[in-house]
Amino acid sequence: MILYSQALYRWCEPLLWPFERRVPFREQAGAAPGAGARVDVVMIGLGRYGRSLAHGLEQRGLAVLGVDVDPEAVRARRALGKPALYGDAADPGLTAELPLEPPPWVVIAIPPHPTGLSHADPRRALLHALRERGATKVGVIARDEVEAAELERGGAALVLQPFPDAAVRAVERITEELAVRPEP
């Protein structure tokens, strides 16, 4: 079947129309920023961590374009009046759709585990594709120090580690609270 896949597809193509999407998500421009619109950060991955990062950056006045493979995450962001694109980090053509001029920060906030048929880490492939397009300000999340070092060697300008970063912030908040409270 692999050898004759093209011929088989041409034969089956007329029968596949009931399975096609009426409105394909990728083709919906919707709330994507127009040409010349300001984009300070492209957030790839709108899960818990990426969504929180985007919200925090927007609170500081930065323009964030969200990108996610989950149509519901894209729809939810657009419902808030914020720009979002449908895109799969494993898709080699994704970087061609991103507004990288003038160069914004690109944050890859997708899970660090391999996905898809190839079981390749989409973060590394995306980092490589972004570097090929000339992006120099790329941040990536990592699980641990070893992975962080590998991503830095791969060209990441910033490596975020959610658990150690959260612990540092928690220590800051605790010490701030202790400084505010008077000693009994």
ABEGO torsion letter per residue (X at the ends): XAAAAAAAAAAAAAAAAAABBABBAAABAEABBBBGBBBABBBBEABAAAAAAAAAAAAAGBBBBBBBABAAAAAAAAAAGBBBBBBBAABAAAAAABBAOBBBBBBBABBABBBEAAGBBAAAAAAAAAAAAGBABBBBBBABAAAAAAAAAAGBABBBBAAAAAAAAAAAAAAAAAAABBBX
